Amino acid sequence: MKKETYESQKAFAGEKKPSMLRRFLGHDYTDRQMYMITMVTEGRRQLFGQVVGKSDAPKGSPDMPRVVLSELGRRVADEWHATSLHHLEIEVIALQMMPDHLHGILFVKEKIEKPLGIALRGFKQSCNRHYRELVLGQKTVPPVPYVALATQQTEPSTQQTMPKKDRRGEDRSHGLLFARGYNDKLLLRSGQLEIWKRYLADNPRRLLMKREHPDLFRVQRNLEVAGITFSAIGNRFLLDRPVLLQVQCSRRLTETEIQTKIKEYLTAARQGAVLVSPAISPGEKKVMRAAFDEGLPLVYLQENGFTDLAKPAGSRMEACARGQLLILAPWNHHNEQATISRDQCLKLNELAHLVCTGNN
């Protein structure tokens, strides 16, 4: 079989280069709206503090996951909360500081004169003053890792360190705390705010999980399975199990027939089979969900690929930490929300079949 390369598959996912800094086209950033904002330090330097504790420690215990802020981290947090003082139309809803980045939720309560980006620029400028005082005033300046933006990691880099320069060739390692730009998400549906708040609060635990199980959360590029090249996150050793069983259910199945399928697949999984599917049809979704909830091993194929700093969301992260889950993506990452096409569905089911039959 001719090997399908990562590049040859990108026609299914589009050609646009992913960017975490892209704004929402057509959105008026002076309108009433709620946002989740993410900003990272220049070079992903861990200047704001450190995450301590254990990922499995209960809330309220001495070892619960938490961030111990540095003096600079405390000042940045103070500046974020002061946003409401400088801009009365903007309410600070939440903030989660991390060693090399921050997540915050802001609510523009009423129409503002200038776009939200102006207020965020002022926040960065205030933080730069603290950075110059606390960091540049010291004899030793934390270096900026000399790595491409696409390959930066949240852990300290072991590569050569050189001054980071902007488009004009100016040294950006002295005087600029944050990397250029920021990422924003718009609140668009009911319940989304609570999801954001839980995500922010869970960040320290998720980072500890990544550190405790690094191989399970690192994006693996060019993983070859049955002659196909994937990107992957999770327990790749699931592919070495003797039985890989594709989950495929017709959309014409009745609910009774779906329940019968669930029993059949769960019985096979309890006996050692690894269930493999993109979980497209209602029946496939229900089978994979039932197996997931029971803690049975799964290989899930998805249409959207991974950024270099991608990590599983929600309960999938815990499943990866347990070694229960492997996520495979045959195509490039894209930021745009898009409905999966029929051709993509057929291709993913074909790939699931190849993973099960061509890997042994």
Order of alpha helices (4+ residues) and beta strands (2+ residues): beta-beta-beta-alpha-alpha-beta-beta-alpha-beta-alpha-alpha-beta-beta-beta-alpha-beta-alpha-beta-alpha-beta-alpha
